[in-house]
Amino acid sequence: MTVRLCLPWPHRSLRTPAAPVGAITEEIRALWADMVETMEAMPGYGLAAPQIGVGLRLAVVDCSEVRGQAVLLANPQVLHASAQTRDHDEASPNLPGVSAVIRRPQIVTVRYMAADGAIVERDFRDLWATSVQHQIDHLEGRMYFDHLSPLKRRMLITRAEKLRLRK
């Protein structure tokens, strides 16, 4: 397992929709293992393959209190989203040093291919739902700040750029 580097915003890969995964192979399992290790090293609640420069619809999510419960997702798709929402302060290692409160559905039903190749439908709630939706955004070539108004988005990116230049 290897901790991978996260691409810096505005790398083109972060705006490119990822390609579907046809089958779960040993290479996919190895990539998932690297993604979990990278997520843990950040530390974070999730990671999508495009964040580390891999253009495949792969994500990992672990919002458990005791880590080590990562859910490995290939080709995740939201089937249903609750009308109830929750606000959460979201961030990304691709744009370090800044965050924004984003409102998302509190519960989502997601279909995905699991590590054994089975197609699974699972409900995710609260922080798990937020993280899964955040990762699916990455797979679609979107960032969390795309949920902000243009003015707030511009301010956030400008603040991140100033932080980056100070280092």
Salt bridges, closest charged atoms under 4 A:
GLU26 OE2 - ARG29 NH1 3.07
ASP34 OD2 - ARG4 NE 3.05
GLU40 OE2 - ARG67 NE 3.24
ASP62 OD2 - ARG67 NE 3.86
ASP87 OD1 - ARG103 NE 2.78
GLU90 OE2 - ARG104 NE 2.71
GLU90 OE1 - HIS134 ND1 2.62
GLU121 OE2 - ARG111 NH2 2.94
ASP137 OD2 - ARG104 NH1 3.14
ASP137 OD1 - ARG142 NH2 2.87
ASP137 OD2 - HIS147 NE2 2.67
GLU140 OE2 - ARG57 NH1 2.97
ASP146 OD2 - ARG15 NH1 2.44
ASP146 OD1 - ARG153 NE 3.91
GLU161 OE2 - ARG164 NH2 2.55
